[in-house]
Amino acid sequence: MNSLRQQVTNSIAELNEAINDADADLDPLDDGWIVTDSGAVLIRLRPLGLLEIARLAQAIRGAKRL
């Protein structure tokens, strides 16, 4: 696995952990991402309800420690 893909994999694992810690009922993101030709990472989510969006926001806010 190349360095960029490994970094993305590690970051996605961190995001999955934050989502779980926020008690958001979301599918794991392990297969829901791609790296574009420019190196950007696109994360695909299923349609989310309002509570799920709020939980995802909590998970992202909790990741500010980076």
C-alpha angles and dihedrals in degrees: 000000000000122000097257093050090048091051090049091048090051092047092048089051089053091049091048089052092049091049091051091047089053089053091239111161097223130139114254111270094221094111097026102083141075135187113230125220089260091054097254117139118229117199117199120209130185117243108292133211122226094262091049091051090050091050091049089051089051090051092051093046089051090056092066089104088086 
